[in-house]
Amino acid sequence: MKAMIFAAGLGTRFKPWTDKHPKALALVNGKSLLQRNIEYLQLYGIKDVVVNVHHFSDQVIDAVEKNKGWGSNVLISDETNELLETGGGLLKAKDLLQSDEPFITLNADFLTNLNINDLLAFHKKNNALISFGITKRKTSRNFLFDEDNRLCGWRNNNTGEERISIAKNNLMEMAYSCVVVFQPEIFDLIPQRGKFSLVDTYLSLAVNHPVYGYDHSGDKLVDVGKPESVAIAEKLFP
C-alpha cells in the first residue's frame, strides 16, 4: 500500500517558524511532524510514501535525503512552481500513487493514533470510494453525515455557509481528521482541475459515490496548526 503526506503548505498559522522553515519540519519532542507521520505509516507496514513540497521545498528534500526517508521509500511530488492545495496536489501525484489497491493520505501537521487497519476494514465493509477519519470535537468547519456515517455536506461554523451534497434531516456534525483512504479509481473520477481542495472533491463525488466518515472519537489527535499547539502535541506524543 502507498501513502501520500501533504507537506507543501505555507503554514501561515505557524509563524514565525514558517518564515524560515516548512511547517512539516517543525519539531515535536525532537522529531519533525514529517518524520512522525512517516513512522506512523510504518506501524501499518506502509513504507512507500509520496511527499509533496512547495514552501522551503529544498529543506524538506534535504531532510528526507539526509535521513534516508527515515526507513521508508519516499518520493517527492514537486510543487515548487505552484502550490496546488490538497486536491490539486493529489492529482499531480497521480503517477506516483497509481496502483491496483487503495492508498492513504495524511496531512503533515496532524498527529493521531487512529488505527489504520480499522479504518481500512471500515472502508472495505462499506464498499466506499473514499473513507476518512472523523471525531466529535469543536472546530470551525464540520462535515455533515447521515446516521450511517455517509457524507452529506459541509458547514463553515464561522460564516454559516453550507454545502449540501445529499439533502437529509438530522445530519451529524463531525470534525475531519485528515487520514483518508481512497480507491485507486479516484483519479478517473475527480472532476476538479488545477488548484483545489479535497473538500471540493469529497462533496462533488458524494452525490453519486459512497464517501464515508470513520468515527474514531477518543483516539489521540492534535492539529499542530499553531505554535501553541506544539505543547499539546508533546504531551500526547512523547
N, C-alpha and C positions, 0 to 999 in steps of 0.2 A: 504493500500500500504506500502511496505517495502522499505528501502533505505540502501545503504552502503556508508560509508565515508572512503576513503583511507587515513590512518594516520600512515602508517608503515615506510615511507621513512626515509633515513638517514639525509636528509636536509643539504647536503654538501654546498649548496649555501648560507645557512643561519648561517654559523659560525660567531661569536663564541658561539651564543646561543645554537646551537645543539651539542656543545662539552659536555654539561651537561644536556640538556633537549631535548625532542622531539619537532619538529617544530610545531606540532599540538597544543601545549600548549603555543605557542608564543602569546603575548597579543596585541590586537588592541583596544585602548580605554578601557582597563581594562577587556576585555573579550577575552578568548582564541579563536583561529581560530576554534577549535573543537566545543566549545560552540556556536559560531556564526553560524556554519553550521547546528548544531542540531536545533537551534532556527529558522533558515531559513526554514528548512523542516517542522517545526511545523506550520509555517504560512499557509501551504497547507494541514494540518491535518495528516502529516506523522510523526508518533511517534515510529514506530518500526524500529530501526536503528542498523545496524551492523557496528562496527568499527574494522578495522584490525590494529594490533600493532606489532612492532618489535624493533625499536630504542627507548631505555628507555621505554620499554613497561609497566614496573611497574608504572611509573609516570602517564601514560595515564589511566591505570586501576584504580589507586588510585583517580585520578581526577573525573572519571566517578562515582565511588562509593561514594566519599565524597559529590558530588553534586547531587546524585541520578538521574544521567542521564540528569540533567537539565530539568526534567519533561518528558523525553522520556524513552521508554523501550530500553536500549542499551545493545546489546550483543557483546562480544569480539570474534574476529577471531584471534587466537594467531599464529603469525608467528615469535615468538621469536627465534626459532631454524634456520629458513631460510627465508630471505627476498625474496618474490616471484614476486615482481613488480605488476603492476595493474592487468594484465591478470591472472597471477597465483594466485594472492590474491583473485580475484573474484571467480575463480574456487574452491579455498579452502573453500570459504564461501558458497558454493552451498547449503548445508543442512540448513543453517541459513536463506537463501533468498528464498528458494523454495516456490512457491505459484501458484495460477491459474491466477494471474493478473500481469501486468507489474511492474517493480521495477526501482528505481532510484539509480545512483551512483554519488558521488561528490568527489572532491579532497579536503582534509582539508585545503590546502594552497591557494585555490581560493575562493574569495568572490565575489558574484554577487547578483543582484536583479532580475535576469531573472525570468519571471513569469512561474512557473512550470505548472500551468493549461494550459497556452498557448502552452507550449512545448508538453504536453500530447495530446492536441487537434490536433496539427500538426502531431504527431506520429500516432494517430488514423486515421486521414484523409488520410495519405499516406500508411496506412496498413504496416508500417515499422517493421522490426525486431529490428533495433536499430536507435534511433534518438538522436542527441546531439547538444548542443548549439554551435554556431559559430558566430564570429563577424569579421568585417573588421578592422583589426589592424595589426601593424607591429610586426612580430615575426620571430624567426629563422627557424621555421618549419611550413609549411602550409598543410592542407588537400586541395584536389582539387575536385571541384564539377562541374556537368553539369548545364545547365540552369534551371533544375528542382530541384536543390539542392541535387541531388543524389551523393553519394560519388563515386569518380572515381580513386582517387590516393592520393599520399602524396609526399611532396618535402622538402628536407633539404636545406634551402637557403644559408647556410654557405658552404656546400660541393658540392651542385649541385646534390646530389643523388635524384633520383626519383623512386617511386614505383607505377606503374600504374595497377589498377585492371580492369578498363574499358577504352579502348582507345577511346577518343573523342577529337575533336578540341575545342579550346577556353574555356578551363577549368578555373574556377574561383578559386583564391587563398583565403582561409579563415582560420582564427585562431580558435583553439579549446578552448572551454570554460569550459570543464571538468564537465558539467552537462549532464547526459546521461540517456535515458530511454531504457530499454531492455524488450523484450518479454520474458516470463518465459522459453520458449523452447530454449533459447540461450545456456543453459548448455548442451543440446544434440547436439549442432552444433559446438561448439568451437573446432577447430582441434588441437590447441596447448596444450602442457602439460608442467608441471614443472614451471620454471621461465620465464615469458614472459610479454611483454607489450600489453595492449589492442589495441594499434595501429596495431600490427600484426593481431589481431583478426578482427578488422574492415576491414582491407584491404583484408584479405583472404575471409571473408564472403561476402564482397561487390560484388564479382564476380557473385554470384548466388542468393543473397538475397538483399532485399531493405534496404539500410543503408542511412540515410538522415541527412543533417545538417539543423538546425533551426537557421536562421539568426536573432539575437536579437541585432544587432548593435545599439548603443545609450543607452543601459542599463548600469548601473554601473557594473564595472568589474575590479578586480585587482588580479594579480598573486603575492601573498605575498611570493615570492621565495627568496628574498634577504633582509637583514636587512633594507636597504634604502627604500624598498617598503612599510614598515610599516607606514611611514609618509603619503604616498599616500592613503593607506587604511584608515587611521584615518580621513582623510578629507572626504572620500566617505562614510564611515560607522561610524557615531558618536556612 
